[in-house]
Amino acid sequence: MHSTFQSSSSGQAIVQNATTVGVEQLVVTLHPGNDSSVEIQIKEDTSGDVVTSSISINQSGLQQLVRWLRDQGAVE
């Protein structure tokens, strides 16, 4: 597996894994402004079939997620 990481000044980061069966991408996009949301998208391209899943989380949801991750000991 070959992994790459790209980021942009516009607030997007992409982690890409190339495997023997296809390409996987994790795309994180920050949307600054009134809602300060983040969009997380997972793309899988295997044998020409592309599957995409995404979720958008607002600032309040992000704060709850960080609290939960701290409670779980995943972040400090």
mmCIF file as gemmi writes it, N, C-alpha and C atoms, coordinates in Angstrom:
data_model
loop_
_atom_site.group_PDB
_atom_site.id
_atom_site.type_symbol
_atom_site.label_atom_id
_atom_site.label_alt_id
_atom_site.label_comp_id
_atom_site.label_asym_id
_atom_site.label_entity_id
_atom_site.label_seq_id
_atom_site.pdbx_PDB_ins_code
_atom_site.Cartn_x
_atom_site.Cartn_y
_atom_site.Cartn_z
_atom_site.occupancy
_atom_site.B_iso_or_equiv
_atom_site.pdbx_formal_charge
_atom_site.auth_seq_id
_atom_site.auth_asym_id
_atom_site.pdbx_PDB_model_num
ATOM 1 N N . MET Axp A 1 ? 0.853 -1.175 0 1 0 ? 1 A 1
ATOM 2 C CA . MET Axp A 1 ? 0 0 0 1 0 ? 1 A 1
ATOM 3 C C . MET Axp A 1 ? 0.896 1.235 0 1 0 ? 1 A 1
ATOM 4 N N . HIS Axp A 2 ? 0.522 2.209 -0.798 1 0 ? 2 A 1
ATOM 5 C CA . HIS Axp A 2 ? 1.249 3.472 -0.885 1 0 ? 2 A 1
ATOM 6 C C . HIS Axp A 2 ? 0.323 4.584 -0.407 1 0 ? 2 A 1
ATOM 7 N N . SER Axp A 3 ? 0.753 5.36 0.592 1 0 ? 3 A 1
ATOM 8 C CA . SER Axp A 3 ? -0.071 6.433 1.149 1 0 ? 3 A 1
ATOM 9 C C . SER Axp A 3 ? 0.546 7.783 0.846 1 0 ? 3 A 1
ATOM 10 N N . THR Axp A 4 ? -0.327 8.769 0.574 1 0 ? 4 A 1
ATOM 11 C CA . THR Axp A 4 ? 0.123 10.149 0.368 1 0 ? 4 A 1
ATOM 12 C C . THR Axp A 4 ? -0.771 11.077 1.181 1 0 ? 4 A 1
ATOM 13 N N . PHE Axp A 5 ? -0.227 12.266 1.471 1 0 ? 5 A 1
ATOM 14 C CA . PHE Axp A 5 ? -0.981 13.289 2.19 1 0 ? 5 A 1
ATOM 15 C C . PHE Axp A 5 ? -0.803 14.603 1.45 1 0 ? 5 A 1
ATOM 16 N N . GLN Axp A 6 ? -1.912 15.314 1.241 1 0 ? 6 A 1
ATOM 17 C CA . GLN Axp A 6 ? -1.884 16.633 0.615 1 0 ? 6 A 1
ATOM 18 C C . GLN Axp A 6 ? -2.732 17.572 1.454 1 0 ? 6 A 1
ATOM 19 N N . SER Axp A 7 ? -2.311 18.826 1.533 1 0 ? 7 A 1
ATOM 20 C CA . SER Axp A 7 ? -3.131 19.833 2.198 1 0 ? 7 A 1
ATOM 21 C C . SER Axp A 7 ? -3.086 21.106 1.375 1 0 ? 7 A 1
ATOM 22 N N . SER Axp A 8 ? -4.089 21.962 1.584 1 0 ? 8 A 1
ATOM 23 C CA . SER Axp A 8 ? -4.143 23.219 0.846 1 0 ? 8 A 1
ATOM 24 C C . SER Axp A 8 ? -4.403 24.363 1.808 1 0 ? 8 A 1
ATOM 25 N N . SER Axp A 9 ? -4.086 25.558 1.373 1 0 ? 9 A 1
ATOM 26 C CA . SER Axp A 9 ? -4.331 26.733 2.204 1 0 ? 9 A 1
ATOM 27 C C . SER Axp A 9 ? -5.818 27.044 2.309 1 0 ? 9 A 1
ATOM 28 N N . SER Axp A 10 ? -6.634 26.398 1.485 1 0 ? 10 A 1
ATOM 29 C CA . SER Axp A 10 ? -8.081 26.627 1.539 1 0 ? 10 A 1
ATOM 30 C C . SER Axp A 10 ? -8.763 25.791 2.615 1 0 ? 10 A 1
ATOM 31 N N . GLY Axp A 11 ? -7.99 24.971 3.353 1 0 ? 11 A 1
ATOM 32 C CA . GLY Axp A 11 ? -8.559 24.216 4.465 1 0 ? 11 A 1
ATOM 33 C C . GLY Axp A 11 ? -8.945 22.795 4.12 1 0 ? 11 A 1
ATOM 34 N N . GLN Axp A 12 ? -8.307 22.198 3.112 1 0 ? 12 A 1
ATOM 35 C CA . GLN Axp A 12 ? -8.632 20.823 2.742 1 0 ? 12 A 1
ATOM 36 C C . GLN Axp A 12 ? -7.39 19.953 2.903 1 0 ? 12 A 1
ATOM 37 N N . ALA Axp A 13 ? -7.596 18.762 3.452 1 0 ? 13 A 1
ATOM 38 C CA . ALA Axp A 13 ? -6.524 17.782 3.605 1 0 ? 13 A 1
ATOM 39 C C . ALA Axp A 13 ? -7.002 16.464 3.01 1 0 ? 13 A 1
ATOM 40 N N . ILE Axp A 14 ? -6.102 15.783 2.303 1 0 ? 14 A 1
ATOM 41 C CA . ILE Axp A 14 ? -6.455 14.52 1.657 1 0 ? 14 A 1
ATOM 42 C C . ILE Axp A 14 ? -5.403 13.475 1.99 1 0 ? 14 A 1
ATOM 43 N N . VAL Axp A 15 ? -5.861 12.351 2.529 1 0 ? 15 A 1
ATOM 44 C CA . VAL Axp A 15 ? -5.008 11.189 2.739 1 0 ? 15 A 1
ATOM 45 C C . VAL Axp A 15 ? -5.459 10.161 1.719 1 0 ? 15 A 1
ATOM 46 N N . GLN Axp A 16 ? -4.517 9.67 0.912 1 0 ? 16 A 1
ATOM 47 C CA . GLN Axp A 16 ? -4.874 8.71 -0.134 1 0 ? 16 A 1
ATOM 48 C C . GLN Axp A 16 ? -4.043 7.45 0.025 1 0 ? 16 A 1
ATOM 49 N N . ASN Axp A 17 ? -4.707 6.313 -0.038 1 0 ? 17 A 1
ATOM 50 C CA . ASN Axp A 17 ? -4.048 5.013 0.008 1 0 ? 17 A 1
ATOM 51 C C . ASN Axp A 17 ? -4.284 4.307 -1.32 1 0 ? 17 A 1
ATOM 52 N N . ALA Axp A 18 ? -3.214 3.913 -1.967 1 0 ? 18 A 1
ATOM 53 C CA . ALA Axp A 18 ? -3.314 3.122 -3.187 1 0 ? 18 A 1
ATOM 54 C C . ALA Axp A 18 ? -3.044 1.668 -2.813 1 0 ? 18 A 1
ATOM 55 N N . THR Axp A 19 ? -4.009 0.806 -3.082 1 0 ? 19 A 1
ATOM 56 C CA . THR Axp A 19 ? -3.882 -0.613 -2.754 1 0 ? 19 A 1
ATOM 57 C C . THR Axp A 19 ? -3.882 -1.425 -4.044 1 0 ? 19 A 1
ATOM 58 N N . THR Axp A 20 ? -3.763 -2.714 -3.905 1 0 ? 20 A 1
ATOM 59 C CA . THR Axp A 20 ? -3.772 -3.587 -5.082 1 0 ? 20 A 1
ATOM 60 C C . THR Axp A 20 ? -5.147 -3.657 -5.732 1 0 ? 20 A 1
ATOM 61 N N . VAL Axp A 21 ? -6.207 -3.288 -5.007 1 0 ? 21 A 1
ATOM 62 C CA . VAL Axp A 21 ? -7.563 -3.359 -5.569 1 0 ? 21 A 1
ATOM 63 C C . VAL Axp A 21 ? -8.151 -1.998 -5.908 1 0 ? 21 A 1
ATOM 64 N N . GLY Axp A 22 ? -7.458 -0.91 -5.566 1 0 ? 22 A 1
ATOM 65 C CA . GLY Axp A 22 ? -8.002 0.406 -5.894 1 0 ? 22 A 1
ATOM 66 C C . GLY Axp A 22 ? -7.406 1.507 -5.045 1 0 ? 22 A 1
ATOM 67 N N . VAL Axp A 23 ? -8.152 2.609 -4.969 1 0 ? 23 A 1
ATOM 68 C CA . VAL Axp A 23 ? -7.698 3.805 -4.264 1 0 ? 23 A 1
ATOM 69 C C . VAL Axp A 23 ? -8.732 4.196 -3.219 1 0 ? 23 A 1
ATOM 70 N N . GLU Axp A 24 ? -8.252 4.524 -2.023 1 0 ? 24 A 1
ATOM 71 C CA . GLU Axp A 24 ? -9.103 5.032 -0.945 1 0 ? 24 A 1
ATOM 72 C C . GLU Axp A 24 ? -8.645 6.443 -0.62 1 0 ? 24 A 1
ATOM 73 N N . GLN Axp A 25 ? -9.615 7.341 -0.379 1 0 ? 25 A 1
ATOM 74 C CA . GLN Axp A 25 ? -9.276 8.706 0.01 1 0 ? 25 A 1
ATOM 75 C C . GLN Axp A 25 ? -10.091 9.12 1.223 1 0 ? 25 A 1
ATOM 76 N N . LEU Axp A 26 ? -9.432 9.819 2.137 1 0 ? 26 A 1
ATOM 77 C CA . LEU Axp A 26 ? -10.089 10.491 3.243 1 0 ? 26 A 1
ATOM 78 C C . LEU Axp A 26 ? -9.889 11.978 2.995 1 0 ? 26 A 1
ATOM 79 N N . VAL Axp A 27 ? -10.983 12.706 2.79 1 0 ? 27 A 1
ATOM 80 C CA . VAL Axp A 27 ? -10.912 14.133 2.481 1 0 ? 27 A 1
ATOM 81 C C . VAL Axp A 27 ? -11.567 14.89 3.628 1 0 ? 27 A 1
ATOM 82 N N . VAL Axp A 28 ? -10.806 15.801 4.249 1 0 ? 28 A 1
ATOM 83 C CA . VAL Axp A 28 ? -11.323 16.628 5.338 1 0 ? 28 A 1
ATOM 84 C C . VAL Axp A 28 ? -11.285 18.078 4.863 1 0 ? 28 A 1
ATOM 85 N N . THR Axp A 29 ? -12.458 18.741 4.886 1 0 ? 29 A 1
ATOM 86 C CA . THR Axp A 29 ? -12.554 20.12 4.435 1 0 ? 29 A 1
ATOM 87 C C . THR Axp A 29 ? -13.082 20.984 5.566 1 0 ? 29 A 1
ATOM 88 N N . LEU Axp A 30 ? -12.334 22.024 5.926 1 0 ? 30 A 1
ATOM 89 C CA . LEU Axp A 30 ? -12.768 22.967 6.951 1 0 ? 30 A 1
ATOM 90 C C . LEU Axp A 30 ? -13.532 24.1 6.289 1 0 ? 30 A 1
ATOM 91 N N . HIS Axp A 31 ? -14.671 24.448 6.864 1 0 ? 31 A 1
ATOM 92 C CA . HIS Axp A 31 ? -15.487 25.545 6.364 1 0 ? 31 A 1
ATOM 93 C C . HIS Axp A 31 ? -15.557 26.626 7.432 1 0 ? 31 A 1
ATOM 94 N N . PRO Axp A 32 ? -14.613 27.57 7.423 1 0 ? 32 A 1
ATOM 95 C CA . PRO Axp A 32 ? -14.653 28.631 8.429 1 0 ? 32 A 1
ATOM 96 C C . PRO Axp A 32 ? -15.828 29.566 8.164 1 0 ? 32 A 1
ATOM 97 N N . GLY Axp A 33 ? -16.197 30.303 9.16 1 0 ? 33 A 1
ATOM 98 C CA . GLY Axp A 33 ? -17.307 31.237 9.001 1 0 ? 33 A 1
ATOM 99 C C . GLY Axp A 33 ? -18.296 31.088 10.133 1 0 ? 33 A 1
ATOM 100 N N . ASN Axp A 34 ? -19.547 31.415 9.847 1 0 ? 34 A 1
ATOM 101 C CA . ASN Axp A 34 ? -20.582 31.411 10.879 1 0 ? 34 A 1
ATOM 102 C C . ASN Axp A 34 ? -20.78 30.053 11.524 1 0 ? 34 A 1
ATOM 103 N N . ASP Axp A 35 ? -20.746 28.97 10.729 1 0 ? 35 A 1
ATOM 104 C CA . ASP Axp A 35 ? -21.015 27.655 11.315 1 0 ? 35 A 1
ATOM 105 C C . ASP Axp A 35 ? -19.745 26.883 11.671 1 0 ? 35 A 1
ATOM 106 N N . SER Axp A 36 ? -18.58 27.324 11.185 1 0 ? 36 A 1
ATOM 107 C CA . SER Axp A 36 ? -17.301 26.669 11.476 1 0 ? 36 A 1
ATOM 108 C C . SER Axp A 36 ? -17.43 25.151 11.41 1 0 ? 36 A 1
ATOM 109 N N . SER Axp A 37 ? -17.908 24.657 10.29 1 0 ? 37 A 1
ATOM 110 C CA . SER Axp A 37 ? -18.129 23.224 10.16 1 0 ? 37 A 1
ATOM 111 C C . SER Axp A 37 ? -16.949 22.538 9.478 1 0 ? 37 A 1
ATOM 112 N N . VAL Axp A 38 ? -16.939 21.233 9.576 1 0 ? 38 A 1
ATOM 113 C CA . VAL Axp A 38 ? -15.947 20.41 8.909 1 0 ? 38 A 1
ATOM 114 C C . VAL Axp A 38 ? -16.698 19.321 8.156 1 0 ? 38 A 1
ATOM 115 N N . GLU Axp A 39 ? -16.26 19.03 6.941 1 0 ? 39 A 1
ATOM 116 C CA . GLU Axp A 39 ? -16.849 17.951 6.157 1 0 ? 39 A 1
ATOM 117 C C . GLU Axp A 39 ? -15.826 16.838 6.039 1 0 ? 39 A 1
ATOM 118 N N . ILE Axp A 40 ? -16.254 15.625 6.33 1 0 ? 40 A 1
ATOM 119 C CA . ILE Axp A 40 ? -15.384 14.455 6.244 1 0 ? 40 A 1
ATOM 120 C C . ILE Axp A 40 ? -15.971 13.546 5.173 1 0 ? 40 A 1
ATOM 121 N N . GLN Axp A 41 ? -15.148 13.208 4.186 1 0 ? 41 A 1
ATOM 122 C CA . GLN Axp A 41 ? -15.612 12.411 3.053 1 0 ? 41 A 1
ATOM 123 C C . GLN Axp A 41 ? -14.67 11.23 2.85 1 0 ? 41 A 1
ATOM 124 N N . ILE Axp A 42 ? -15.24 10.065 2.617 1 0 ? 42 A 1
ATOM 125 C CA . ILE Axp A 42 ? -14.476 8.864 2.319 1 0 ? 42 A 1
ATOM 126 C C . ILE Axp A 42 ? -14.851 8.423 0.911 1 0 ? 42 A 1
ATOM 127 N N . LYS Axp A 43 ? -13.831 8.256 0.056 1 0 ? 43 A 1
ATOM 128 C CA . LYS Axp A 43 ? -14.049 7.824 -1.324 1 0 ? 43 A 1
ATOM 129 C C . LYS Axp A 43 ? -13.275 6.528 -1.552 1 0 ? 43 A 1
ATOM 130 N N . GLU Axp A 44 ? -13.94 5.56 -2.149 1 0 ? 44 A 1
ATOM 131 C CA . GLU Axp A 44 ? -13.297 4.3 -2.488 1 0 ? 44 A 1
ATOM 132 C C . GLU Axp A 44 ? -13.521 4.03 -3.967 1 0 ? 44 A 1
ATOM 133 N N . ASP Axp A 45 ? -12.452 3.778 -4.695 1 0 ? 45 A 1
ATOM 134 C CA . ASP Axp A 45 ? -12.523 3.456 -6.113 1 0 ? 45 A 1
ATOM 135 C C . ASP Axp A 45 ? -11.88 2.092 -6.305 1 0 ? 45 A 1
ATOM 136 N N . THR Axp A 46 ? -12.723 1.073 -6.453 1 0 ? 46 A 1
ATOM 137 C CA . THR Axp A 46 ? -12.231 -0.279 -6.676 1 0 ? 46 A 1
ATOM 138 C C . THR Axp A 46 ? -12.813 -0.796 -7.979 1 0 ? 46 A 1
ATOM 139 N N . SER Axp A 47 ? -11.959 -1.204 -8.85 1 0 ? 47 A 1
ATOM 140 C CA . SER Axp A 47 ? -12.356 -1.774 -10.141 1 0 ? 47 A 1
ATOM 141 C C . SER Axp A 47 ? -13.292 -0.853 -10.915 1 0 ? 47 A 1
ATOM 142 N N . GLY Axp A 48 ? -13.095 0.462 -10.812 1 0 ? 48 A 1
ATOM 143 C CA . GLY Axp A 48 ? -13.915 1.418 -11.549 1 0 ? 48 A 1
ATOM 144 C C . GLY Axp A 48 ? -15.211 1.795 -10.871 1 0 ? 48 A 1
ATOM 145 N N . ASP Axp A 49 ? -15.55 1.15 -9.765 1 0 ? 49 A 1
ATOM 146 C CA . ASP Axp A 49 ? -16.753 1.494 -9.005 1 0 ? 49 A 1
ATOM 147 C C . ASP Axp A 49 ? -16.363 2.461 -7.892 1 0 ? 49 A 1
ATOM 148 N N . VAL Axp A 50 ? -16.975 3.662 -7.896 1 0 ? 50 A 1
ATOM 149 C CA . VAL Axp A 50 ? -16.658 4.678 -6.895 1 0 ? 50 A 1
ATOM 150 C C . VAL Axp A 50 ? -17.784 4.752 -5.874 1 0 ? 50 A 1
ATOM 151 N N . VAL Axp A 51 ? -17.419 4.637 -4.597 1 0 ? 51 A 1
ATOM 152 C CA . VAL Axp A 51 ? -18.369 4.752 -3.496 1 0 ? 51 A 1
ATOM 153 C C . VAL Axp A 51 ? -17.917 5.92 -2.634 1 0 ? 51 A 1
ATOM 154 N N . THR Axp A 52 ? -18.836 6.847 -2.345 1 0 ? 52 A 1
ATOM 155 C CA . THR Axp A 52 ? -18.508 8.026 -1.553 1 0 ? 52 A 1
ATOM 156 C C . THR Axp A 52 ? -19.477 8.138 -0.383 1 0 ? 52 A 1
ATOM 157 N N . SER Axp A 53 ? -18.93 8.399 0.787 1 0 ? 53 A 1
ATOM 158 C CA . SER Axp A 53 ? -19.725 8.661 1.979 1 0 ? 53 A 1
ATOM 159 C C . SER Axp A 53 ? -19.205 9.947 2.598 1 0 ? 53 A 1
ATOM 160 N N . SER Axp A 54 ? -20.115 10.772 3.136 1 0 ? 54 A 1
ATOM 161 C CA . SER Axp A 54 ? -19.644 12.009 3.761 1 0 ? 54 A 1
ATOM 162 C C . SER Axp A 54 ? -20.549 12.409 4.912 1 0 ? 54 A 1
ATOM 163 N N . ILE Axp A 55 ? -19.969 13.226 5.786 1 0 ? 55 A 1
ATOM 164 C CA . ILE Axp A 55 ? -20.707 13.768 6.918 1 0 ? 55 A 1
ATOM 165 C C . ILE Axp A 55 ? -20.194 15.184 7.162 1 0 ? 55 A 1
ATOM 166 N N . SER Axp A 56 ? -21.079 16.075 7.528 1 0 ? 56 A 1
ATOM 167 C CA . SER Axp A 56 ? -20.702 17.439 7.872 1 0 ? 56 A 1
ATOM 168 C C . SER Axp A 56 ? -21.042 17.667 9.335 1 0 ? 56 A 1
ATOM 169 N N . ILE Axp A 57 ? -20.093 18.249 10.074 1 0 ? 57 A 1
ATOM 170 C CA . ILE Axp A 57 ? -20.269 18.454 11.507 1 0 ? 57 A 1
ATOM 171 C C . ILE Axp A 57 ? -20.074 19.938 11.805 1 0 ? 57 A 1
ATOM 172 N N . ASN Axp A 58 ? -21.029 20.544 12.535 1 0 ? 58 A 1
ATOM 173 C CA . ASN Axp A 58 ? -20.9 21.965 12.881 1 0 ? 58 A 1
ATOM 174 C C . ASN Axp A 58 ? -20.023 22.122 14.124 1 0 ? 58 A 1
ATOM 175 N N . GLN Axp A 59 ? -19.791 23.371 14.531 1 0 ? 59 A 1
ATOM 176 C CA . GLN Axp A 59 ? -18.884 23.649 15.64 1 0 ? 59 A 1
ATOM 177 C C . GLN Axp A 59 ? -19.332 22.973 16.932 1 0 ? 59 A 1
ATOM 178 N N . SER Axp A 60 ? -20.605 23.027 17.228 1 0 ? 60 A 1
ATOM 179 C CA . SER Axp A 60 ? -21.119 22.396 18.443 1 0 ? 60 A 1
ATOM 180 C C . SER Axp A 60 ? -20.871 20.889 18.416 1 0 ? 60 A 1
ATOM 181 N N . GLY Axp A 61 ? -21.13 20.27 17.288 1 0 ? 61 A 1
ATOM 182 C CA . GLY Axp A 61 ? -20.899 18.836 17.142 1 0 ? 61 A 1
ATOM 183 C C . GLY Axp A 61 ? -19.427 18.482 17.28 1 0 ? 61 A 1
ATOM 184 N N . LEU Axp A 62 ? -18.551 19.335 16.735 1 0 ? 62 A 1
ATOM 185 C CA . LEU Axp A 62 ? -17.11 19.101 16.868 1 0 ? 62 A 1
ATOM 186 C C . LEU Axp A 62 ? -16.674 19.17 18.32 1 0 ? 62 A 1
ATOM 187 N N . GLN Axp A 63 ? -17.219 20.144 19.063 1 0 ? 63 A 1
ATOM 188 C CA . GLN Axp A 63 ? -16.876 20.26 20.479 1 0 ? 63 A 1
ATOM 189 C C . GLN Axp A 63 ? -17.32 19.013 21.241 1 0 ? 63 A 1
ATOM 190 N N . GLN Axp A 64 ? -18.502 18.508 20.936 1 0 ? 64 A 1
ATOM 191 C CA . GLN Axp A 64 ? -18.985 17.291 21.587 1 0 ? 64 A 1
ATOM 192 C C . GLN Axp A 64 ? -18.105 16.099 21.226 1 0 ? 64 A 1
ATOM 193 N N . LEU Axp A 65 ? -17.686 16.033 19.954 1 0 ? 65 A 1
ATOM 194 C CA . LEU Axp A 65 ? -16.818 14.937 19.517 1 0 ? 65 A 1
ATOM 195 C C . LEU Axp A 65 ? -15.478 14.984 20.248 1 0 ? 65 A 1
ATOM 196 N N . VAL Axp A 66 ? -14.885 16.158 20.372 1 0 ? 66 A 1
ATOM 197 C CA . VAL Axp A 66 ? -13.601 16.289 21.07 1 0 ? 66 A 1
ATOM 198 C C . VAL Axp A 66 ? -13.743 15.91 22.54 1 0 ? 66 A 1
ATOM 199 N N . ARG Axp A 67 ? -14.84 16.341 23.187 1 0 ? 67 A 1
ATOM 200 C CA . ARG Axp A 67 ? -15.075 15.952 24.587 1 0 ? 67 A 1
ATOM 201 C C . ARG Axp A 67 ? -15.155 14.434 24.709 1 0 ? 67 A 1
ATOM 202 N N . TRP Axp A 68 ? -15.896 13.798 23.786 1 0 ? 68 A 1
ATOM 203 C CA . TRP Axp A 68 ? -16.051 12.344 23.821 1 0 ? 68 A 1
ATOM 204 C C . TRP Axp A 68 ? -14.698 11.66 23.606 1 0 ? 68 A 1
ATOM 205 N N . LEU Axp A 69 ? -13.904 12.154 22.632 1 0 ? 69 A 1
ATOM 206 C CA . LEU Axp A 69 ? -12.587 11.564 22.388 1 0 ? 69 A 1
ATOM 207 C C . LEU Axp A 69 ? -11.685 11.71 23.613 1 0 ? 69 A 1
ATOM 208 N N . ARG Axp A 70 ? -11.777 12.846 24.3 1 0 ? 70 A 1
ATOM 209 C CA . ARG Axp A 70 ? -10.988 13.026 25.533 1 0 ? 70 A 1
ATOM 210 C C . ARG Axp A 70 ? -11.45 12.047 26.606 1 0 ? 70 A 1
ATOM 211 N N . ASP Axp A 71 ? -12.765 11.895 26.755 1 0 ? 71 A 1
ATOM 212 C CA . ASP Axp A 71 ? -13.303 10.946 27.736 1 0 ? 71 A 1
ATOM 213 C C . ASP Axp A 71 ? -12.836 9.516 27.449 1 0 ? 71 A 1
ATOM 214 N N . GLN Axp A 72 ? -12.665 9.201 26.17 1 0 ? 72 A 1
ATOM 215 C CA . GLN Axp A 72 ? -12.232 7.867 25.774 1 0 ? 72 A 1
ATOM 216 C C . GLN Axp A 72 ? -10.712 7.689 25.874 1 0 ? 72 A 1
ATOM 217 N N . GLY Axp A 73 ? -10.007 8.8 26.12 1 0 ? 73 A 1
ATOM 218 C CA . GLY Axp A 73 ? -8.56 8.744 26.214 1 0 ? 73 A 1
ATOM 219 C C . GLY Axp A 73 ? -7.856 8.765 24.854 1 0 ? 73 A 1
ATOM 220 N N . ALA Axp A 74 ? -8.61 9.093 23.798 1 0 ? 74 A 1
ATOM 221 C CA . ALA Axp A 74 ? -8.027 9.085 22.456 1 0 ? 74 A 1
ATOM 222 C C . ALA Axp A 74 ? -7.225 10.353 22.172 1 0 ? 74 A 1
ATOM 223 N N . VAL Axp A 75 ? -7.588 11.464 22.813 1 0 ? 75 A 1
ATOM 224 C CA . VAL Axp A 75 ? -6.84 12.725 22.671 1 0 ? 75 A 1
ATOM 225 C C . VAL Axp A 75 ? -6.681 13.353 24.039 1 0 ? 75 A 1
ATOM 226 N N . GLU Axp A 76 ? -5.695 14.227 24.161 1 0 ? 76 A 1
ATOM 227 C CA . GLU Axp A 76 ? -5.472 14.915 25.432 1 0 ? 76 A 1
ATOM 228 C C . GLU Axp A 76 ? -5.901 16.355 25.334 1 0 ? 76 A 1
